Amino acid sequence: MIARAPITAAVRAMLVTATGRPCGLGSLPLVDGRPAPLPYTVLYPLGGPVDGAPFSDAGEDAHLTYQVTIVGARVDQVEWLADGVRRGFLGRTAAGEWQQPLSVQGGRVWARELIVDEGADPAAAGDFTTYVQRYQVSATASE
């Protein structure tokens, strides 16, 4: 069985490393017990199928969807942070390796895909604006 919690923790840690900004899990991130300053990201695990292992292969696969909501003061700020999130998920080295690995105990992430990029919210008003992206992360159980 593929446990989702370690993958979620790895994705959240990767986002913090890739962007240099705080990332909350389903809520506003805190820094030293206080609300993080703008901009920041919020990670939402949305679900996804887990395939049972076929007869010839003992490894199960999971295709998990994550929403990243970027929150900032201005459209240019959320677009800048959205670029950082995109690089974190999809950036590759010259050798073809992920620039930001997702290390998961008991599993291996083998694919990442941007499946939705809604862009900045045109209806945003007030002191902040948001930008939404969704990614699918595919993992297999370690053998």
Stockholm file with secondary structure:
# STOCKHOLM 1.0

chainA/1-143         MIARAPITAAVRAMLVTATGRPCGLGSLPLVDGRPAPLPYTVLYPLGGPVDGAPFSDAGEDAHLTYQVTIVGARVDQVEWLADGVRRGFLGRTAAGEWQQPLSVQGGRVWARELIVDEGADPAAAGDFTTYVQRYQVSATASE
#=GR chainA/1-143 SS CCCHHHHHHHHHHHHHHHHSSCEEESSCCEETTEECCSSEEEEEEEECCEECCCTTCCCCEEEEEEEEEEEESSHHHHHHHHHHHHHHHHCBCTTSCBSSCCEETTEEEEEEEEEEEEEECTTCCTTCEEEEEEEEEEEEECC
#=GC SS_cons         CCCHHHHHHHHHHHHHHHHSSCEEESSCCEETTEECCSSEEEEEEEECCEECCCTTCCCCEEEEEEEEEEEESSHHHHHHHHHHHHHHHHCBCTTSCBSSCCEETTEEEEEEEEEEEEEECTTCCTTCEEEEEEEEEEEEECC
//
